[in-house]
Amino acid sequence: MSNKVEDFLTAEEEQDIIEAIRVAELKTSGEIRVHIEKTAEGDATNRALEVFHFLKIDNTKLQNGVLIYVAVNDRNFVIYGDKGINDVVTSDFWDCTKDVMQLHFKSGNFKQGLIEGILKSGEQLAKYFPWEHGDSNELSNEISKG
């Protein structure tokens, strides 16, 4: 696998992932973002938190933003949910989503891993944060890169 973030996903794969975010967000007022970079340069969870604030994912009305953070070279990823989510969900809330992603990532299928992770996140969020009439897309669906 290449070490360049640009080579991690093709432009077409990125579009498929952005579409998955759009679809996932149809069911929930939650917001999902994906951030991909080479390395977390240390603790991935700390880095995910930095990115979370940098992308202003903590600016949603219901504090229900989620970051799927991927450090390519570290072969590591983190799903980070905002306070509004963590206040209402069980501690293993993200486990099944992580497991699905891990499975695909291990076999080198990153696009599928991200898509399944996004769709599963949307399903999970919908239980606690259903989409309501008038909900707006508060955060961009574009993939950000470090």
N, C-alpha and C positions, 0 to 999 in steps of 0.2 A: 504494500500500500504506500502511496506517495505521502510525503510529509507536508505537502502544501495544502492549506485549507481549501484553496480553489479547486484542487483535484479530488477533494473528499466527495463532492456531489457535482454532477453535471448540471448545466443550466436547466435542462429538462426535469431532472430529479428535483431540483429546487422548486420548480413550478408545481410539481406534484405535491410537494410538502406544504407549500403555501396554500394550495387548494385544500389539503387535509385540514389545515388550521381553520380555513373559512368554513368548511363543513362541520368541524367539531364545534365551532363557536355558534352555529345555528341553534344548538340545543341548550346552550348555557350563556349566562351573562359573564361567566369567567373569561379571562383573556389568556391566550397561550402564545408564548414567544419561544423561538429557537435561536440559540447563539452557539456558533461553532468557532473554535480557535485551536491553534497548534498545541499549546500546553497551558496548564493552569499555573505553572511555575510554583508548585507547592500544593497546598491543600485545595482540592477541587471545590469543596463546599464553600470555603472562604471566598474563592474566586467567583463562584456562582453568585454569591451574595453581592459582591462588588458589581458584577455585571447587572444583576437584578436592579440595583439602585441606579446604575449608570443609564440603563434603558428605561428608567422611570416606571418599571413594572409595579412599583409600590404606589403609583398614583391613581389606581382605579378606585371608583366610588365605594365598592363593597370589599375592597382589599382582597380581591379574588383573582389576582394575576398569577400565572405560573410560568416559570422559566425552565425550559429543557436545555441544559448546558452540556456541550460536548467538547472535551479536550482530546483532539485527534491523536496526537503522539503519545499521550498518557494512556490512551485506550480507556478513558474514563468518562462517565457522564453523571450528571446530577439533575434530579427533578426538584425544583425549589418552588414551594407555594407560599403565597403571602399570608399574613396574619389572619385575615378573614377566613381563609380555608383551614389553616391549622387550628383555629379556635373551635371548629365544629366537627372536624373529621377524626376518625380513629388513627392511632399512630401508624398503623400498617396501610394507611390509605393508598399510598403510592406504590406499595410493594408489587402488586400484580402488574402495574404498568412498567415498572423497572424490569421485572422478570421477562416480560414479553420483548422489551427492547434489547435486553442482554442477549437473549436467544438469537435474535437476528444479527446483532452486532458481532457475536462470536463467529457466525458463519460468513461474516464480511458483507452482509446485506444491510448497509447503513440506511439507505432510503426507506426500505420496508420497516426497519426498526423504528425510525423516526415517525413514519406515518402511523404505524400501529400505536406507538406511544402517544401521539397527538390525539388520535381518535379515542383511545382508551381514557386519556386525560379528560377529554370532552364529556365522555359518558359519566365518568366519576364526578366531575364538577356539576353536571346536570342534576344529579341527585340532590345536591345542596344549594346549587345556584342555577335554577332553571332559567331559561331564556324568558324574558317577559316582553310584552309589546312595548316598543319604544326604546328597547335596549340599543345602545349604539356601540359600534366597534371602537373601543377606547384606545386600543394600541394597534400599531401596524402589524400586519401578518408577515411582513418581509423577514427573511432570515438575516440576522446580523452576524458579522464576523469580526474576530479579534485579530 
